[in-house]
Amino acid sequence: MNWWENEFLKVKNNRLYLEEQPADEIAKTYGTPLYVYSRKQILRNLQKLREAFSMEKPGLETRIAYAMKANPHPGILKILLRAGTWIDAVSPSEVEAAHKAGFPENKIMFTGTSISREDFERVLKHPEVTVNIDAVEQIDLLAAARKKLRRRKPVRISVRWNPGLGRGFCSKTVTAGSRSPDGTPIKFGVEESQVLPSFRKLKRLGFLPVGLHQHLGSGWTEEDFPVAVKAVDRMIKIAKELKQAGFRLEFLDFGGGLGPIYRKDQRRFPLAEYAAYILDKVESSGLELKAIVAEPGKYLLANAGVLLVRVEYLKKSYGNLFACVNAGTYNTVPRPAIYEEAYHEIVNASRVDGGKKVRLTVAGHLCETGDVFGSERSMPAPRSGDILAVLMAGAYCRSMASNFNLRPIPGEVLI
Ligand SMILES: Cc1ncc(COP(=O)(O)O)c(C=O)c1O
């Protein structure tokens, strides 16, 4: 069995099946390039996450808030709405899309960075949405937006703080601490010394601070566990200080980051241990919270989607072999072009294992050297017309895709 096989991706008679349908038949029916998402796999992922957090802690609810930036497809939002998740939205347009899909305002939290007053006005048109501020400097803008809209009802507020340490699968996805490993200053969150002053200012201005939030980064695997739990400790400590200062919080939001496995050599993030750690620490903290929140994006969606592309021809040049396909990374699966460390497994869906294997680079149709889905991959020699499946394409693929070279963004089907 291949390491990536699961209930969604199965091999039968040397062909790749997506749930019960052969991938190359789906490709024939709908054309390529094509994203294919599995409803069942999204729900399986959600179920696993819920099981991890299912330890009974009387009076403490676990909210799963889907980070819709991972994939805002309306059909996916509907699936998660029916399954009872909340929403993490990071732009006014995401707030509007979530609301349009049916999410009640009081299950949406807006977390914005570099926000304008106009952005806040759009968000506050949904009065029950919780606003998660990312900077002390945002508070005046928020107050100005509220005044312009003559909103009397108190706005529910959370504060995204920066716990001083972060973790992600690469520098560009570390979102807390002072600088990411490559030295980039990190723009997110309110630094520790400003948390209490922010709560005081919010209260003075008539806002209703109800929560504290942190998000360390994205794509955690086993080695990220020690940092993740250290950040939990820091969150509990500062929440206790807020309580002592008279702020009783309704929830602590521990952000996203929970990584699925993208490559064979990665070890899974110990989700159950992490969940147990949070629940135990919260229970023994005396904080009397109503809820804890997890904000997964990748965990719910990444392995529930693939991109199907067609091989046009094989090309040899200076000793390199290329499978030239009818899609470009930037328009479809941009992660390998954006993050050097990002890896997506590529499977020849038309002949998964059989025949002689070759080493080749899967090259896209854009005018850019970085437009390769994968370099030097070993797979059964593809033929012109074969369908390749780029795996783990459910999260941060369609939502990050562009029209570079005026190439269209592929269609999407939900099976
Ligand atoms: C505030 C916030 N929450 C949650 C997430 C989701 O992260 P992931 O998809 O790694 O779970 C992100 C991702 O960037 C984020 O910025």
The ligand as an SDF file (V2000), in Angstrom:
LIG
                    3D

 16 16  0  0  0  0  0  0  0  0999 V2000
   -5.4900   33.2620   12.3660 C   0  0  0  0  0  0  0  0  0  0  0  0
   -5.3620   31.9390   11.7150 C   0  0  0  0  0  0  0  0  0  0  0  0
   -6.0460   30.8880   12.2180 N   0  0  0  0  0  0  0  0  0  0  0  0
   -6.0000   29.6750   11.6480 C   0  0  0  0  0  0  0  0  0  0  0  0
   -5.2190   29.4480   10.5270 C   0  0  0  0  0  0  0  0  0  0  0  0
   -5.2270   28.0740    9.9330 C   0  0  0  0  0  0  0  0  0  0  0  0
   -3.9980   27.4910    9.8940 O   0  0  0  0  0  0  0  0  0  0  0  0
   -3.8720   25.9810    9.4170 P   0  0  0  0  0  0  0  0  0  0  0  0
   -4.4710   25.8880    8.0640 O   0  0  0  0  0  0  0  0  0  0  0  0
   -2.4280   25.7040    9.4200 O   0  0  0  0  0  0  0  0  0  0  0  0
   -4.6170   25.1420   10.4030 O   0  0  0  0  0  0  0  0  0  0  0  0
   -4.4650   30.4890    9.9860 C   0  0  0  0  0  0  0  0  0  0  0  0
   -3.6120   30.2450    8.8170 C   0  0  0  0  0  0  0  0  0  0  0  0
   -2.8770   31.0220    8.3300 O   0  0  0  0  0  0  0  0  0  0  0  0
   -4.5390   31.7740   10.5930 C   0  0  0  0  0  0  0  0  0  0  0  0
   -3.8500   32.8050   10.1020 O   0  0  0  0  0  0  0  0  0  0  0  0
  1  2  1  0
  2  3  1  0
  2 15  2  0
  3  4  2  0
  4  5  1  0
  5  6  1  0
  5 12  2  0
  6  7  1  0
  7  8  1  0
  8  9  2  0
  8 10  1  0
  8 11  1  0
 12 13  1  0
 12 15  1  0
 13 14  2  0
 15 16  1  0
M  END
$$$$
